[in-house]
Amino acid sequence: MRKFVAEGVGTMFLVLLACGSAVLAGPSIGGLGIGLCFGLVLVCLCYCIGNISGCHVNPAVSLAVWLSGRMSAKEFVGYVVFQLLGATIGAGFLFWFMNMVPEGFNFGGITPGRGYLATNVLQPGATAGMALLAEALLTFFFVLVVLGATDAGKGAGKFAGLAIGLALGLVNIVGIPVDNCSVNPARSFGPAIFCPEAWGDFWIMVVGPVIGAVIAVLCWKVIAGGRKAIA
């Protein structure tokens, strides 16, 4: 249960702080700053709960870890449930905070209206196919970094959290102009609960990351297997 609670709390703060950076400071820090905020939050969480739950805070990462044989199906289901719950609570706190400030406060949603709570929606000019490809490729990269950095005997050890956080920041900087960047179904789910308009694009934020996670697992097995044979 400690692992599940850690995942819930971690995902809550990921949504509250990282999405909060877009909502509250978007115009000031831009896409680069928001991407860095996502990365920095994850670095902090990795070193906070990494030794407890592995700090997945992302169903796509948990899926990859399960498919890699590093966790049981029961744990996988528990992780996802608490990640979704944590994301919803984090978005709820952000929604509550937004409705407490006086009129005229300069919120920083990336997309006016549809960008409420920094939801993952197609940005002007982007197509569903473009977003799906971006989500799959960016998740592939991010999850591959997670698997490699945390691999027993081949990983980055104490530097794993830094590598993972930097990877999340990088994919967000690249993906924000397309669909506000998800690579994490839970991160998309929480804000969408409070912004129904986002549900139309939500399928992309699930299908893309799932495809990317599966490809990352297959790729890492080839890479890790090859290294083992050479060694």
C-alpha beads as a LAMMPS data file, in Angstrom:
LAMMPS data file: protein, C-alpha beads

231 atoms
230 bonds

1 atom types
1 bond types

-500.0 500.0 xlo xhi
-500.0 500.0 ylo yhi
-500.0 500.0 zlo zhi

Masses

1 110.0

Atoms # bond

1 1 1 0.000 0.000 0.000
2 1 1 2.903 2.383 0.672
3 1 1 3.885 2.135 -2.981
4 1 1 0.381 2.964 -4.153
5 1 1 0.061 5.955 -1.830
6 1 1 3.474 7.217 -2.950
7 1 1 2.365 7.003 -6.582
8 1 1 -0.848 8.858 -5.808
9 1 1 0.909 11.657 -3.928
10 1 1 3.640 11.906 -6.562
11 1 1 1.184 12.131 -9.452
12 1 1 -0.844 14.700 -7.538
13 1 1 2.171 16.979 -7.226
14 1 1 3.206 16.391 -10.834
15 1 1 -0.155 17.695 -12.028
16 1 1 -0.479 20.422 -9.405
17 1 1 2.986 21.902 -9.875
18 1 1 3.860 21.120 -13.487
19 1 1 0.439 21.887 -14.959
20 1 1 0.238 24.750 -12.484
21 1 1 3.307 26.303 -14.064
22 1 1 1.446 26.480 -17.379
23 1 1 -1.775 27.759 -15.857
24 1 1 -0.291 30.348 -13.532
25 1 1 2.897 31.429 -15.296
26 1 1 2.575 30.402 -18.935
27 1 1 2.937 33.883 -20.479
28 1 1 5.976 34.597 -18.306
29 1 1 7.982 31.413 -18.779
30 1 1 6.734 30.108 -22.137
31 1 1 6.974 26.552 -23.443
32 1 1 10.638 26.261 -22.494
33 1 1 9.954 27.222 -18.896
34 1 1 6.951 24.922 -18.619
35 1 1 8.966 22.022 -19.989
36 1 1 11.686 22.683 -17.435
37 1 1 9.084 22.772 -14.661
38 1 1 7.802 19.338 -15.658
39 1 1 11.343 18.012 -15.611
40 1 1 12.273 19.629 -12.304
41 1 1 9.151 18.349 -10.554
42 1 1 9.920 14.814 -11.717
43 1 1 13.554 15.051 -10.596
44 1 1 12.389 16.062 -7.120
45 1 1 9.834 13.268 -6.995
46 1 1 12.340 10.658 -8.174
47 1 1 14.609 11.411 -5.248
48 1 1 11.649 11.631 -2.853
49 1 1 9.640 8.480 -3.625
50 1 1 11.927 6.631 -6.017
51 1 1 13.113 4.250 -3.314
52 1 1 9.519 3.548 -2.288
53 1 1 7.586 3.032 -5.512
54 1 1 10.091 3.674 -8.282
55 1 1 8.359 7.010 -8.949
56 1 1 6.463 6.008 -12.087
57 1 1 3.699 8.648 -11.644
58 1 1 2.687 7.674 -15.172
59 1 1 0.591 4.711 -16.414
60 1 1 2.765 4.452 -19.534
61 1 1 5.860 3.949 -17.383
62 1 1 4.069 1.411 -15.200
63 1 1 2.929 -0.445 -18.317
64 1 1 6.513 -0.629 -19.559
65 1 1 7.801 -1.784 -16.167
66 1 1 5.127 -4.489 -16.041
67 1 1 5.820 -5.671 -19.593
68 1 1 9.509 -5.775 -18.700
69 1 1 8.766 -8.205 -15.875
70 1 1 9.773 -5.786 -13.126
71 1 1 6.363 -5.748 -11.428
72 1 1 3.261 -7.945 -11.160
73 1 1 -0.057 -7.377 -12.921
74 1 1 -1.689 -6.694 -9.548
75 1 1 0.852 -3.982 -8.767
76 1 1 0.400 -2.506 -12.238
77 1 1 -3.356 -2.140 -11.751
78 1 1 -2.855 -0.616 -8.300
79 1 1 -0.284 1.854 -9.610
80 1 1 -2.565 3.030 -12.419
81 1 1 -5.582 3.433 -10.134
82 1 1 -3.653 5.565 -7.652
83 1 1 -1.957 7.553 -10.424
84 1 1 -5.340 8.478 -11.890
85 1 1 -6.679 9.298 -8.438
86 1 1 -3.633 11.422 -7.600
87 1 1 -3.860 13.275 -10.907
88 1 1 -7.522 14.040 -10.265
89 1 1 -6.763 15.375 -6.779
90 1 1 -3.900 17.496 -8.109
91 1 1 -6.108 18.953 -10.840
92 1 1 -8.829 19.507 -8.255
93 1 1 -6.488 21.550 -6.070
94 1 1 -5.419 23.594 -9.100
95 1 1 -9.047 24.118 -10.118
96 1 1 -9.896 25.182 -6.567
97 1 1 -6.963 27.580 -6.441
98 1 1 -7.908 29.146 -9.762
99 1 1 -11.418 29.847 -8.545
100 1 1 -10.190 31.528 -5.357
101 1 1 -8.211 34.364 -6.940
102 1 1 -9.799 37.745 -7.696
103 1 1 -11.039 38.627 -11.145
104 1 1 -8.306 39.956 -13.364
105 1 1 -5.571 37.584 -12.257
106 1 1 -3.440 36.662 -15.265
107 1 1 -3.735 32.924 -15.590
108 1 1 -1.330 31.410 -18.054
109 1 1 -3.183 28.637 -19.863
110 1 1 -1.333 27.756 -23.045
111 1 1 -4.519 27.492 -25.104
112 1 1 -7.228 30.087 -24.343
113 1 1 -10.480 28.382 -23.334
114 1 1 -9.594 24.820 -24.252
115 1 1 -6.277 25.140 -22.421
116 1 1 -8.025 25.479 -19.075
117 1 1 -5.942 23.646 -16.448
118 1 1 -3.308 23.019 -19.142
119 1 1 -5.349 20.178 -20.617
120 1 1 -3.904 18.100 -23.424
121 1 1 -5.713 19.252 -26.542
122 1 1 -4.661 19.793 -30.124
123 1 1 -3.015 23.171 -30.565
124 1 1 -3.971 25.471 -33.469
125 1 1 -2.954 23.903 -36.771
126 1 1 -2.094 20.480 -35.309
127 1 1 -3.886 17.372 -36.551
128 1 1 -4.869 14.239 -34.675
129 1 1 -2.410 12.179 -36.700
130 1 1 0.406 14.595 -35.938
131 1 1 -0.390 14.517 -32.214
132 1 1 -0.691 10.720 -32.149
133 1 1 2.700 10.336 -33.803
134 1 1 4.248 12.902 -31.460
135 1 1 2.842 11.176 -28.367
136 1 1 4.049 7.762 -29.511
137 1 1 7.560 8.926 -30.407
138 1 1 8.057 11.174 -27.376
139 1 1 6.777 8.459 -25.026
140 1 1 9.062 5.967 -26.739
141 1 1 12.039 8.177 -25.960
142 1 1 10.955 9.013 -22.416
143 1 1 10.135 5.434 -21.400
144 1 1 13.306 4.138 -23.029
145 1 1 15.294 6.536 -20.840
146 1 1 13.373 5.332 -17.764
147 1 1 14.020 1.673 -18.541
148 1 1 17.676 2.259 -19.276
149 1 1 18.386 4.569 -16.357
150 1 1 16.755 2.204 -13.845
151 1 1 17.970 -1.096 -15.278
152 1 1 19.761 -3.258 -12.712
153 1 1 23.451 -3.433 -13.583
154 1 1 23.147 -1.157 -16.622
155 1 1 21.347 1.842 -15.176
156 1 1 22.469 5.260 -14.032
157 1 1 22.256 4.483 -10.318
158 1 1 21.881 7.619 -8.209
159 1 1 21.795 9.728 -11.357
160 1 1 18.716 7.937 -12.722
161 1 1 16.331 10.558 -11.352
162 1 1 18.257 13.345 -13.044
163 1 1 18.244 11.571 -16.404
164 1 1 14.521 10.817 -16.167
165 1 1 13.622 14.367 -15.174
166 1 1 15.689 15.834 -18.000
167 1 1 14.005 13.472 -20.453
168 1 1 10.535 14.584 -19.350
169 1 1 11.524 18.228 -19.637
170 1 1 12.895 17.662 -23.132
171 1 1 9.816 15.878 -24.480
172 1 1 7.572 18.586 -23.058
173 1 1 9.571 21.343 -24.711
174 1 1 9.177 19.523 -28.031
175 1 1 5.573 18.385 -27.590
176 1 1 3.871 21.396 -26.003
177 1 1 3.361 23.179 -29.364
178 1 1 1.517 20.102 -30.690
179 1 1 -0.909 19.103 -27.920
180 1 1 0.527 20.541 -24.686
181 1 1 2.450 17.246 -24.432
182 1 1 1.132 14.344 -22.422
183 1 1 3.291 11.164 -22.638
184 1 1 1.298 10.376 -19.478
185 1 1 -2.396 9.357 -19.538
186 1 1 -2.795 10.281 -15.852
187 1 1 -1.463 13.793 -16.449
188 1 1 -4.128 14.157 -19.166
189 1 1 -6.903 12.491 -17.170
190 1 1 -6.807 14.733 -14.084
191 1 1 -7.217 18.114 -15.812
192 1 1 -9.798 16.670 -18.234
193 1 1 -12.051 15.817 -15.290
194 1 1 -12.493 19.555 -14.725
195 1 1 -12.501 20.521 -18.398
196 1 1 -14.928 18.296 -20.373
197 1 1 -13.901 19.917 -23.664
198 1 1 -10.614 18.026 -23.434
199 1 1 -12.216 14.574 -23.666
200 1 1 -12.441 14.776 -27.451
201 1 1 -8.642 14.525 -27.740
202 1 1 -8.096 12.336 -24.688
203 1 1 -7.893 9.096 -26.715
204 1 1 -4.699 10.402 -28.330
205 1 1 -3.144 10.844 -24.876
206 1 1 -3.824 7.185 -24.106
207 1 1 -3.187 5.429 -27.405
208 1 1 -0.004 7.360 -28.210
209 1 1 1.734 6.743 -24.864
210 1 1 0.695 3.073 -24.823
211 1 1 2.163 2.526 -28.287
212 1 1 5.317 4.387 -27.311
213 1 1 5.717 2.414 -24.087
214 1 1 5.375 -0.937 -25.859
215 1 1 7.929 0.047 -28.501
216 1 1 10.307 1.238 -25.780
217 1 1 10.103 -2.122 -23.998
218 1 1 10.844 -4.029 -27.208
219 1 1 13.698 -1.689 -28.084
220 1 1 15.268 -1.873 -24.626
221 1 1 15.120 -5.668 -24.622
222 1 1 17.077 -5.690 -27.876
223 1 1 19.598 -3.128 -26.632
224 1 1 20.049 -4.635 -23.174
225 1 1 20.210 -8.173 -24.550
226 1 1 22.866 -7.180 -27.060
227 1 1 24.978 -5.513 -24.365
228 1 1 24.746 -8.600 -22.184
229 1 1 25.914 -10.839 -25.003
230 1 1 28.892 -8.599 -25.772
231 1 1 29.860 -8.426 -22.112

Bonds

1 1 1 2
2 1 2 3
3 1 3 4
4 1 4 5
5 1 5 6
6 1 6 7
7 1 7 8
8 1 8 9
9 1 9 10
10 1 10 11
11 1 11 12
12 1 12 13
13 1 13 14
14 1 14 15
15 1 15 16
16 1 16 17
17 1 17 18
18 1 18 19
19 1 19 20
20 1 20 21
21 1 21 22
22 1 22 23
23 1 23 24
24 1 24 25
25 1 25 26
26 1 26 27
27 1 27 28
28 1 28 29
29 1 29 30
30 1 30 31
31 1 31 32
32 1 32 33
33 1 33 34
34 1 34 35
35 1 35 36
36 1 36 37
37 1 37 38
38 1 38 39
39 1 39 40
40 1 40 41
41 1 41 42
42 1 42 43
43 1 43 44
44 1 44 45
45 1 45 46
46 1 46 47
47 1 47 48
48 1 48 49
49 1 49 50
50 1 50 51
51 1 51 52
52 1 52 53
53 1 53 54
54 1 54 55
55 1 55 56
56 1 56 57
57 1 57 58
58 1 58 59
59 1 59 60
60 1 60 61
61 1 61 62
62 1 62 63
63 1 63 64
64 1 64 65
65 1 65 66
66 1 66 67
67 1 67 68
68 1 68 69
69 1 69 70
70 1 70 71
71 1 71 72
72 1 72 73
73 1 73 74
74 1 74 75
75 1 75 76
76 1 76 77
77 1 77 78
78 1 78 79
79 1 79 80
80 1 80 81
81 1 81 82
82 1 82 83
83 1 83 84
84 1 84 85
85 1 85 86
86 1 86 87
87 1 87 88
88 1 88 89
89 1 89 90
90 1 90 91
91 1 91 92
92 1 92 93
93 1 93 94
94 1 94 95
95 1 95 96
96 1 96 97
97 1 97 98
98 1 98 99
99 1 99 100
100 1 100 101
101 1 101 102
102 1 102 103
103 1 103 104
104 1 104 105
105 1 105 106
106 1 106 107
107 1 107 108
108 1 108 109
109 1 109 110
110 1 110 111
111 1 111 112
112 1 112 113
113 1 113 114
114 1 114 115
115 1 115 116
116 1 116 117
117 1 117 118
118 1 118 119
119 1 119 120
120 1 120 121
121 1 121 122
122 1 122 123
123 1 123 124
124 1 124 125
125 1 125 126
126 1 126 127
127 1 127 128
128 1 128 129
129 1 129 130
130 1 130 131
131 1 131 132
132 1 132 133
133 1 133 134
134 1 134 135
135 1 135 136
136 1 136 137
137 1 137 138
138 1 138 139
139 1 139 140
140 1 140 141
141 1 141 142
142 1 142 143
143 1 143 144
144 1 144 145
145 1 145 146
146 1 146 147
147 1 147 148
148 1 148 149
149 1 149 150
150 1 150 151
151 1 151 152
152 1 152 153
153 1 153 154
154 1 154 155
155 1 155 156
156 1 156 157
157 1 157 158
158 1 158 159
159 1 159 160
160 1 160 161
161 1 161 162
162 1 162 163
163 1 163 164
164 1 164 165
165 1 165 166
166 1 166 167
167 1 167 168
168 1 168 169
169 1 169 170
170 1 170 171
171 1 171 172
172 1 172 173
173 1 173 174
174 1 174 175
175 1 175 176
176 1 176 177
177 1 177 178
178 1 178 179
179 1 179 180
180 1 180 181
181 1 181 182
182 1 182 183
183 1 183 184
184 1 184 185
185 1 185 186
186 1 186 187
187 1 187 188
188 1 188 189
189 1 189 190
190 1 190 191
191 1 191 192
192 1 192 193
193 1 193 194
194 1 194 195
195 1 195 196
196 1 196 197
197 1 197 198
198 1 198 199
199 1 199 200
200 1 200 201
201 1 201 202
202 1 202 203
203 1 203 204
204 1 204 205
205 1 205 206
206 1 206 207
207 1 207 208
208 1 208 209
209 1 209 210
210 1 210 211
211 1 211 212
212 1 212 213
213 1 213 214
214 1 214 215
215 1 215 216
216 1 216 217
217 1 217 218
218 1 218 219
219 1 219 220
220 1 220 221
221 1 221 222
222 1 222 223
223 1 223 224
224 1 224 225
225 1 225 226
226 1 226 227
227 1 227 228
228 1 228 229
229 1 229 230
230 1 230 231
